[in-house]
Every structure is written in C-alpha cells, then in structure tokens.
Amino acid sequence: MGMILKVFISTNSKKVQINKISDNEFEIKLKSQPIKGKANKELIEILSEYFNKKKTEITILKGHKSHEKLILIE
C-alpha cells in the first residue's frame, strides 16, 4: 500500500518550487505548460526526485486535466 498525496499545481512558472502544506498535501509550481501532458510528465519527474522513487511508482489517480490532483506513490 502506498501513500496518497493531494497536490495543487501551478503551471508556466519561472522556476520549479515545492511547498509542503501538510503531510499529504503539496503545492507545486511547474515550468511547463499544461499542453499534451507536459505538466503531468514534469510533475511525475519532480515527485520521483523528491521522494527518491522510480517514475513508474508514481501514478496520477485523479485530476489529469485539473490543477488539483490525487497522486499515488508506491
């Protein structure tokens, strides 16, 4: 069983920034734009580095096209 995070995304930012709101809530600023899944790919890369996990261990459960996402980290 993994950990479920609630993530609030801001896209098209000048720099990548991760703010921890609580144990399972994060606010993340991404450089990429939300076009053709680029922001989702960047989000998975950033979370894999932050939690030291493989990209395949991170899944977007809900909110593929939303600024509010539920993420499963195994």
C-alpha positions as CSV (number, residue, x, y, z in Angstrom):
1,M,0.0,0.0,0.0
2,G,1.3,3.4,-1.0
3,M,0.9,7.0,0.1
4,I,-1.8,9.2,-1.5
5,L,-1.0,12.9,-1.9
6,K,-3.2,15.8,-2.7
7,V,-1.3,18.2,-5.0
8,F,-2.1,21.7,-6.1
9,I,-0.4,22.6,-9.4
10,S,0.6,26.0,-10.8
11,T,1.9,25.8,-14.4
12,N,4.0,28.1,-16.6
13,S,6.2,29.2,-13.6
14,K,9.7,30.7,-13.9
15,K,11.1,28.1,-11.6
16,V,10.1,24.7,-10.0
17,Q,9.1,25.0,-6.4
18,I,7.6,22.5,-3.9
19,N,5.8,23.7,-0.8
20,K,4.6,21.2,1.7
21,I,1.3,22.2,3.2
22,S,0.8,19.1,5.4
23,D,1.9,15.5,5.5
24,N,0.0,14.6,2.4
25,E,-0.7,18.0,0.7
26,F,1.7,19.8,-1.5
27,E,1.7,23.0,-3.7
28,I,3.9,22.6,-6.7
29,K,4.9,25.2,-9.3
30,L,6.0,23.7,-12.7
31,K,7.8,25.3,-15.6
32,S,5.9,23.5,-18.3
33,Q,2.6,24.4,-19.7
34,P,-0.5,22.1,-19.4
35,I,-0.4,21.1,-23.1
36,K,-0.3,17.4,-24.3
37,G,0.5,16.1,-20.8
38,K,3.8,18.0,-20.5
39,A,3.0,19.3,-17.0
40,N,1.9,15.9,-15.8
41,K,5.2,14.4,-17.0
42,E,7.2,17.2,-15.3
43,L,5.2,16.6,-12.1
44,I,6.0,12.9,-12.1
45,E,9.7,13.6,-12.7
46,I,9.8,16.1,-9.8
47,L,7.9,13.9,-7.4
48,S,10.2,10.9,-8.3
49,E,13.3,13.0,-7.4
50,Y,11.6,14.5,-4.2
51,F,10.6,11.1,-2.8
52,N,13.5,9.2,-4.3
53,K,11.2,6.8,-6.2
54,K,11.1,5.5,-9.8
55,K,8.8,7.3,-12.2
56,T,6.8,4.0,-12.6
57,E,6.0,4.1,-8.8
58,I,4.1,7.4,-9.2
59,T,0.6,7.4,-10.6
60,I,-1.9,10.3,-11.1
61,L,-5.2,8.8,-9.8
62,K,-7.4,11.8,-10.3
63,G,-7.2,15.2,-11.9
64,H,-5.2,14.6,-15.2
65,K,-6.6,17.8,-16.6
66,S,-7.0,19.7,-13.3
67,H,-4.8,21.9,-11.1
68,E,-5.8,19.7,-8.2
69,K,-4.6,16.1,-8.4
70,L,-4.5,12.9,-6.3
71,I,-1.2,11.1,-6.6
72,L,-0.4,7.6,-5.5
73,I,3.2,6.9,-4.6
74,E,4.0,3.3,-4.1
